Amino acid sequence: MIEAIRSLGRTFSRSFWRGVSIRLERHIGLDVKLETGTASNYILLGLQFKKPRKKEYDFSQGEYYYTFRINDNSANDQHIILWLISTLVLRSFLNKFVFIGYSFPMFISHAELGRYSPDFLNKTIFIDASRFPVSTLDRLEHEVLIYKSS
């Protein structure tokens, strides 16, 4: 992903991912944020990585899907924090590309990991936290099902 961002031209050529501390993650809900230096006027990107909990086959749809959990931190507030930050930032920075949300990789086993390497980006779904319904803003864990055809 960072290569794709850097390929956008000189403005983004020195971009890099910055991991956040566990203490800071508790407050902002993110695992990493994109540092763009001079390009910070154009882009704001932060990700929370989620691992698939299981992969199952849906006979009615005729395809596999992956199950992920959100709001599954110890305080059950991570999704609430991400949703609020995403919503506020989207409304505050109308001229920027803004994405504050989740990264859902569509591989669960080492065999799948090996099969998709190094092209993980095409097997990963990104969903902005603000796109989830308001009904998910509680202190409960929620399952997210993502089908392979997504």
Backbone as CSV, one residue per row, in Angstrom:
resi,resn,N_x,N_y,N_z,CA_x,CA_y,CA_z,C_x,C_y,C_z
1,MET,0.824,-1.184,0.000,0.000,0.000,0.000,0.873,1.255,0.000
2,ILE,1.943,1.220,0.777,2.779,2.418,0.847,3.406,2.702,-0.515
3,GLU,3.738,1.644,-1.272,4.297,1.844,-2.604,3.287,2.527,-3.515
4,ALA,2.016,2.143,-3.409,0.971,2.764,-4.230,0.838,4.254,-3.888
5,ILE,0.907,4.582,-2.610,0.805,5.985,-2.191,2.024,6.767,-2.667
6,ARG,3.202,6.176,-2.510,4.420,6.862,-2.957,4.443,7.080,-4.463
7,SER,3.809,6.182,-5.202,3.801,6.294,-6.664,2.911,7.429,-7.166
8,LEU,2.179,8.087,-6.275,1.305,9.188,-6.680,2.082,10.447,-7.060
9,GLY,3.383,10.419,-6.889,4.195,11.563,-7.304,5.100,12.067,-6.203
10,ARG,5.846,13.076,-6.529,6.860,13.630,-5.632,6.282,14.048,-4.276
11,THR,5.073,14.588,-4.275,4.464,15.058,-3.026,4.353,13.934,-1.996
12,PHE,4.102,12.699,-2.455,3.893,11.575,-1.550,5.091,10.620,-1.494
13,SER,6.170,10.949,-2.175,7.281,10.007,-2.337,7.984,9.642,-1.037
14,ARG,7.862,10.454,-0.019,8.539,10.171,1.250,7.574,9.725,2.344
15,SER,6.375,9.326,1.973,5.370,8.877,2.942,5.825,7.595,3.634
16,PHE,5.371,7.408,4.876,5.686,6.180,5.600,4.610,5.921,6.646
17,TRP,4.527,4.659,7.088,3.584,4.276,8.139,4.237,4.509,9.485
18,ARG,3.472,5.033,10.424,3.951,5.193,11.793,3.045,4.356,12.699
19,GLY,3.655,3.388,13.368,2.905,2.600,14.336,2.692,3.415,15.595
20,VAL,1.574,3.200,16.235,1.309,3.937,17.473,1.535,3.011,18.664
21,SER,1.813,3.597,19.807,2.022,2.798,21.012,0.695,2.199,21.465
22,ILE,0.784,1.187,22.274,-0.442,0.554,22.796,-1.230,1.557,23.623
23,ARG,-0.539,2.398,24.355,-1.207,3.423,25.164,-1.976,4.395,24.258
24,LEU,-1.334,4.862,23.181,-2.001,5.776,22.263,-3.131,5.072,21.509
25,GLU,-2.928,3.801,21.170,-3.984,3.047,20.479,-5.264,3.019,21.309
26,ARG,-5.139,2.903,22.626,-6.322,2.914,23.491,-7.118,4.207,23.350
27,HIS,-6.420,5.299,23.045,-7.082,6.601,22.948,-7.598,6.934,21.556
28,ILE,-6.875,6.495,20.511,-7.286,6.859,19.150,-7.784,5.687,18.330
29,GLY,-7.634,4.460,18.834,-8.182,3.296,18.155,-7.422,2.821,16.943
30,LEU,-6.287,3.415,16.611,-5.548,3.063,15.397,-4.301,2.253,15.701
31,ASP,-3.941,1.362,14.759,-2.669,0.645,14.827,-1.566,1.448,14.159
32,VAL,-1.880,2.048,13.007,-0.900,2.837,12.255,-1.566,4.068,11.671
33,LYS,-0.734,5.062,11.402,-1.212,6.234,10.673,-0.182,6.565,9.618
34,LEU,-0.638,7.168,8.551,0.241,7.513,7.453,0.857,8.878,7.703
35,GLU,2.167,8.929,7.624,2.886,10.198,7.728,3.273,10.610,6.319
36,THR,2.846,11.795,5.912,3.089,12.238,4.542,3.925,13.506,4.458
37,GLY,4.376,14.026,5.580,5.204,15.227,5.549,4.485,16.387,4.900
38,THR,5.042,16.893,3.819,4.450,18.052,3.142,3.096,17.736,2.526
39,ALA,2.803,16.465,2.319,1.523,16.084,1.711,0.401,16.004,2.734
40,SER,0.678,16.332,3.993,-0.357,16.222,5.026,-1.550,17.137,4.752
41,ASN,-1.378,18.104,3.876,-2.504,18.962,3.490,-3.499,18.229,2.598
42,TYR,-3.094,17.087,2.049,-3.922,16.398,1.065,-4.508,15.074,1.543
43,ILE,-3.881,14.446,2.513,-4.279,13.085,2.865,-4.187,12.860,4.373
44,LEU,-5.141,12.127,4.912,-5.149,11.723,6.312,-5.631,10.280,6.340
45,LEU,-4.769,9.380,6.758,-5.079,7.960,6.684,-4.642,7.269,7.958
46,GLY,-5.547,6.500,8.575,-5.240,5.721,9.765,-5.952,4.386,9.685
47,LEU,-5.291,3.329,10.124,-5.844,1.980,10.002,-5.848,1.234,11.323
48,GLN,-6.862,0.433,11.499,-6.950,-0.554,12.567,-7.009,-1.904,11.854
49,PHE,-5.981,-2.722,12.047,-5.930,-4.026,11.400,-6.743,-5.040,12.198
50,LYS,-7.528,-5.810,11.506,-8.308,-6.875,12.137,-7.928,-8.201,11.514
51,LYS,-7.873,-9.228,12.327,-7.572,-10.552,11.790,-8.871,-11.337,11.645
52,PRO,-8.948,-12.162,10.620,-10.153,-12.975,10.477,-10.212,-14.020,11.593
53,ARG,-11.398,-14.207,12.141,-11.589,-15.197,13.212,-11.894,-16.574,12.643
54,LYS,-12.599,-16.586,11.490,-12.886,-17.856,10.842,-13.264,-17.623,9.385
55,LYS,-13.164,-18.695,8.630,-13.542,-18.692,7.223,-14.556,-19.819,7.052
56,GLU,-15.708,-19.473,6.483,-16.766,-20.474,6.322,-17.383,-20.361,4.933
57,TYR,-18.096,-21.393,4.564,-18.755,-21.417,3.260,-20.246,-21.168,3.440
58,ASP,-20.778,-20.241,2.670,-22.207,-19.924,2.689,-22.849,-20.631,1.495
59,PHE,-23.567,-21.708,1.782,-24.159,-22.500,0.708,-25.229,-21.730,-0.051
60,SER,-25.955,-20.836,0.619,-26.999,-20.066,-0.061,-26.399,-19.061,-1.048
61,GLN,-25.209,-18.536,-0.737,-24.533,-17.576,-1.625,-23.536,-18.250,-2.570
62,GLY,-23.162,-19.468,-2.194,-22.214,-20.213,-3.026,-20.796,-19.664,-2.976
63,GLU,-20.388,-19.134,-1.822,-19.034,-18.598,-1.711,-18.570,-18.569,-0.253
64,TYR,-17.273,-18.393,-0.097,-16.683,-18.287,1.237,-16.819,-16.866,1.777
65,TYR,-16.848,-16.791,3.097,-16.801,-15.489,3.766,-15.905,-15.598,4.986
66,TYR,-15.421,-14.443,5.425,-14.554,-14.343,6.589,-15.293,-13.587,7.677
67,THR,-15.088,-14.017,8.908,-15.708,-13.359,10.056,-14.640,-12.602,10.839
68,PHE,-14.910,-11.320,11.090,-14.032,-10.447,11.866,-14.824,-9.909,13.048
69,ARG,-14.129,-9.427,14.055,-14.778,-8.776,15.198,-14.293,-7.340,15.317
70,ILE,-15.237,-6.447,15.587,-14.874,-5.062,15.886,-15.381,-4.738,17.283
71,ASN,-14.824,-3.718,17.858,-15.147,-3.293,19.223,-14.781,-4.382,20.228
72,ASP,-13.695,-5.092,19.932,-13.311,-6.244,20.747,-12.101,-5.968,21.649
73,ASN,-11.807,-4.698,21.880,-10.742,-4.394,22.828,-11.275,-4.546,24.256
74,SER,-10.407,-4.425,25.240,-10.816,-4.701,26.629,-11.916,-3.762,27.125
75,ALA,-11.941,-2.518,26.651,-12.970,-1.567,27.085,-14.192,-1.571,26.162
76,ASN,-14.135,-2.349,25.106,-15.215,-2.402,24.109,-15.614,-1.004,23.634
77,ASP,-14.598,-0.186,23.364,-14.889,1.171,22.892,-14.104,1.561,21.640
78,GLN,-13.313,0.638,21.141,-12.458,0.964,20.001,-13.261,1.418,18.780
79,HIS,-14.330,0.728,18.475,-15.138,1.106,17.311,-15.789,2.477,17.515
80,ILE,-16.232,2.728,18.720,-16.848,4.026,19.016,-15.834,5.151,18.769
81,ILE,-14.612,4.964,19.250,-13.559,5.970,19.070,-13.254,6.159,17.589
82,LEU,-13.068,5.055,16.858,-12.773,5.153,15.418,-13.903,5.842,14.668
83,TRP,-15.132,5.474,14.978,-16.295,6.056,14.294,-16.354,7.566,14.543
84,LEU,-16.161,7.968,15.793,-16.199,9.397,16.121,-15.073,10.169,15.437
85,ILE,-13.860,9.640,15.491,-12.730,10.317,14.848,-12.963,10.423,13.346
86,SER,-13.375,9.327,12.728,-13.610,9.338,11.290,-14.678,10.346,10.905
87,THR,-15.777,10.342,11.630,-16.883,11.252,11.336,-16.455,12.709,11.496
88,LEU,-15.760,13.014,12.589,-15.315,14.392,12.832,-14.295,14.854,11.791
89,VAL,-13.343,13.985,11.474,-12.303,14.355,10.517,-12.898,14.540,9.120
90,LEU,-13.796,13.657,8.721,-14.431,13.799,7.406,-15.176,15.125,7.287
91,ARG,-15.820,15.533,8.355,-16.575,16.795,8.334,-15.679,18.016,8.461
92,SER,-14.517,17.849,9.081,-13.629,18.985,9.328,-12.676,19.272,8.170
93,PHE,-12.288,18.223,7.450,-11.292,18.384,6.390,-11.909,18.001,5.047
94,LEU,-12.713,18.858,4.515,-13.449,18.566,3.288,-12.548,18.489,2.063
95,ASN,-11.388,19.114,2.084,-10.503,19.125,0.923,-9.411,18.068,0.983
96,LYS,-9.460,17.181,1.954,-8.454,16.130,2.096,-9.043,14.774,1.729
97,PHE,-8.145,13.852,1.334,-8.532,12.449,1.270,-8.426,11.946,2.704
98,VAL,-9.529,11.479,3.246,-9.562,11.028,4.635,-10.045,9.586,4.681
99,PHE,-9.305,8.754,5.392,-9.753,7.391,5.663,-9.273,7.022,7.048
100,ILE,-10.211,6.823,7.954,-9.932,6.323,9.297,-10.808,5.087,9.432
101,GLY,-10.200,3.932,9.419,-11.040,2.744,9.441,-10.272,1.457,9.586
102,TYR,-10.884,0.409,9.059,-10.430,-0.959,9.266,-9.773,-1.544,8.033
103,SER,-8.826,-2.427,8.283,-8.200,-3.246,7.255,-8.570,-4.690,7.566
104,PHE,-9.313,-5.317,6.644,-9.762,-6.700,6.814,-9.069,-7.577,5.776
105,PRO,-8.005,-8.298,6.166,-7.330,-9.178,5.198,-8.158,-10.431,4.936
106,MET,-8.260,-10.796,3.679,-9.075,-11.947,3.280,-8.207,-13.203,3.154
107,PHE,-7.439,-13.475,4.201,-6.670,-14.709,4.266,-6.495,-15.056,5.735
108,ILE,-6.616,-16.356,6.021,-6.606,-16.782,7.411,-5.510,-17.805,7.702
109,SER,-5.131,-18.580,6.699,-4.145,-19.641,6.915,-2.806,-19.264,6.297
110,HIS,-1.778,-19.981,6.704,-0.453,-19.754,6.125,-0.461,-20.096,4.639
111,ALA,-1.255,-21.099,4.254,-1.348,-21.472,2.836,-1.923,-20.318,2.012
112,GLU,-2.993,-19.694,2.512,-3.566,-18.538,1.811,-2.570,-17.379,1.774
113,LEU,-1.911,-17.148,2.879,-0.923,-16.079,2.964,0.151,-16.268,1.894
114,GLY,0.657,-17.475,1.788,1.671,-17.782,0.783,1.149,-17.644,-0.638
115,ARG,-0.089,-18.041,-0.851,-0.692,-17.976,-2.186,-0.866,-16.528,-2.651
116,TYR,-1.209,-15.630,-1.755,-1.500,-14.240,-2.119,-0.274,-13.329,-2.075
117,SER,0.809,-13.802,-1.476,2.018,-12.978,-1.365,2.626,-12.752,-2.746
118,PRO,3.100,-11.576,-3.075,3.153,-10.355,-2.270,1.971,-9.417,-2.547
119,ASP,0.924,-9.919,-3.160,-0.187,-9.068,-3.597,-1.312,-9.017,-2.565
120,PHE,-0.962,-8.661,-1.322,-1.946,-8.658,-0.240,-3.018,-7.589,-0.408
121,LEU,-2.668,-6.495,-1.032,-3.594,-5.373,-1.160,-4.875,-5.772,-1.884
122,ASN,-4.759,-6.610,-2.901,-5.945,-7.053,-3.638,-6.799,-8.037,-2.858
123,LYS,-6.285,-8.548,-1.768,-7.016,-9.496,-0.926,-7.362,-8.884,0.425
124,THR,-7.396,-7.563,0.469,-7.710,-6.852,1.707,-8.838,-5.873,1.445
125,ILE,-9.813,-5.855,2.337,-10.950,-4.943,2.231,-10.750,-3.827,3.260
126,PHE,-10.948,-2.597,2.826,-10.832,-1.435,3.704,-12.215,-0.811,3.854
127,ILE,-12.630,-0.600,5.098,-13.940,0.003,5.351,-13.761,1.151,6.335
128,ASP,-14.201,2.331,5.917,-14.137,3.499,6.781,-15.047,3.270,7.983
129,ALA,-14.559,3.592,9.170,-15.328,3.367,10.405,-16.660,4.109,10.391
130,SER,-16.700,5.276,9.749,-17.940,6.066,9.735,-19.020,5.454,8.843
131,ARG,-18.670,4.425,8.061,-19.653,3.777,7.178,-20.480,2.710,7.904
132,PHE,-20.103,2.393,9.125,-20.866,1.421,9.903,-22.118,2.099,10.469
133,PRO,-23.192,1.345,10.627,-24.419,1.950,11.156,-24.258,2.445,12.594
134,VAL,-25.033,3.441,12.940,-25.005,4.009,14.289,-25.320,2.932,15.335
135,SER,-26.062,1.923,14.965,-26.422,0.856,15.906,-25.190,0.098,16.425
136,THR,-24.025,0.254,15.768,-22.811,-0.414,16.240,-22.059,0.418,17.281
137,LEU,-22.598,1.576,17.615,-21.938,2.455,18.591,-22.410,2.119,19.998
138,ASP,-21.968,0.994,20.458,-22.305,0.531,21.803,-21.064,-0.141,22.375
139,ARG,-21.161,-0.683,23.509,-20.009,-1.352,24.114,-20.111,-2.865,23.967
140,LEU,-20.557,-3.279,22.792,-20.660,-4.700,22.480,-19.730,-5.041,21.325
141,GLU,-19.257,-6.283,21.312,-18.502,-6.760,20.147,-19.477,-6.978,19.005
142,HIS,-19.008,-6.739,17.788,-19.830,-6.977,16.610,-19.043,-7.818,15.630
143,GLU,-19.741,-8.776,14.988,-19.114,-9.564,13.949,-19.344,-8.896,12.607
144,VAL,-18.291,-8.887,11.798,-18.357,-8.364,10.437,-18.080,-9.524,9.501
145,LEU,-19.016,-9.805,8.618,-18.853,-10.866,7.635,-18.488,-10.249,6.303
146,ILE,-17.424,-10.721,5.717,-16.990,-10.203,4.416,-16.834,-11.378,3.470
147,TYR,-17.567,-11.290,2.375,-17.551,-12.345,1.368,-16.389,-12.137,0.410
148,LYS,-15.880,-13.257,-0.122,-14.732,-13.184,-1.037,-15.013,-12.339,-2.261
149,SER,-16.266,-12.239,-2.661,-16.609,-11.464,-3.857,-16.663,-9.965,-3.582
150,SER,-16.477,-9.564,-2.326,-16.545,-8.134,-1.963,-15.492,-7.324,-2.667
